[in-house]
């Protein structure tokens, strides 16, 4: 049995079949669009017993930060305790995107007609729309990637108009919430910076 996280019940969950997947999708206030065959194909990417925190089919945008190549398509977004999977709803020769949790460096939410979640890795900038309340999904991502944070100190040395609060995590990353741009940055090391506004944080 899972726990109540940011208004969402029984997380994480074991998704063993299409009915389990449909139930979790609906619990995030989303509609089930794809067929049973498509959902089974998507679920085949999960490892046996892999706990799932988030599952939704939605329009997804990906920018390759190294080549500046942009793509948008409908995909299933699956967040587990170890990976973020972006599985295209329509099977194609283009490879699906699988990101290890420790590759995610930042996440933010915003409202633009609908709630949107964006996150970044070293090479990718990804955004998707969500039917659930965006801030709750952002907090869920923070919980999974960096654990629930607690404030430890505030950095005041960076030359920028924004301010950031550095917080400690039970994982190997620290969580930085930038009040200037509302992004959440996961620090793995001694020094990093907000990828959205450029503030250096130690």
Beta strands, then each sheet from edge to edge (+ up, - down):
strand 1: 3-5
strand 2: 8-11
strand 3: 52-64
strand 4: 70-80
strand 5: 83-88
strand 6: 97-100
strand 7: 106-111
strand 8: 115-120
strand 9: 124-130
strand 10: 150-155
strand 11: 164-168
strand 12: 174-178
strand 13: 184-187
strand 14: 192-193
strand 15: 200-201
sheet 1: 1+ 2-
sheet 2: 6+ 5- 4+ 3- 9+ 8- 7+ 13- 12+ 11- 10+
sheet 3: 14+ 15-
end
